[in-house]
Amino acid sequence: MEDIKYWTVTEPYLRIKCGLGEAPFYEEASNSLRFVDIVNRKFYSIDLGRGPSSLQQFDLEVAVGTTADLKTAKDDKIIVGAKHGYATMNRKTGEIEYVKRIWNERDGLGKEERMRFNDGAVDKRGRYWAGAMNDPLVVSPTDEGVVFRLDTDMTLNRMLEKVTIPNGIGWSGDDKTMYFTDSPTRTIWSFDYDLDTGNISNRRAHFVLEEEPEDAVPDGWAMDVEGCIWTAVFGAGKILRLSPEGKIIGEVSLPTRCVTCPGFVGEELYITSAAEEDPQTYPDSVKYAGCLFQVHVGVRGMPIHAFGR
């Protein structure tokens, strides 16, 4: 049995009430952390040198679930996975402009309105992978979700279909394996990855969540330089560190159940969370639900890539 290292977080770094906080992303050039609140359509940014008092907030026109930098960024623009597709967003104003809508006639009427992007990541060749799911504000999630890959020439590819709640996406240090979470399956899946073509094959289970409450599921995650995945466990109030073999070797306990996604800043993890879904049953989880947390874990994250050539 693997030795497990434990960390405990008792207070938030930032007291905030996100409905669904997600996508913590470190902006090294400005030493800032950005993240979103999907359901409340907000974009946040903190200057980490100044701390929580520097929080900036923008109201967005539509829900945004995932963000990435652009290799050829101009005018403070980043690229995001928004309600109807990939879009550029002005980092200073929150203004959104679609660059690739993801649904077309073959998808039938209404799909654009009942879907939204949820999570994503960019591979080493600059391709933007992102998963779309049913928008819970419109309809309960079913398996009509899709994982897309937007290539640097703006070609859109449907890489996985019949997913329900697509979450963490990322790659091993040697880029030979891609990992992907479909939360209701309680599984982080792995695939053989062809970095040259962006193709995936040989799907198998990397990690299956077992010894947790029935309503707990793996959510967003980040990978460290040792090849270990740090996955949020939504509904269990923890982050699990998984070895490259998929074994639990670390656990971060947090004071709210609905933790959503970790992101690295140096050797620290910043962790987003969501509103408590069952406040009557779990009143102790309510106080810090939706807050941003921080913990020093002693290992750095893998490099984050920008979209484009």
Disulfide bonds with the S-S distance in Angstrom:
none
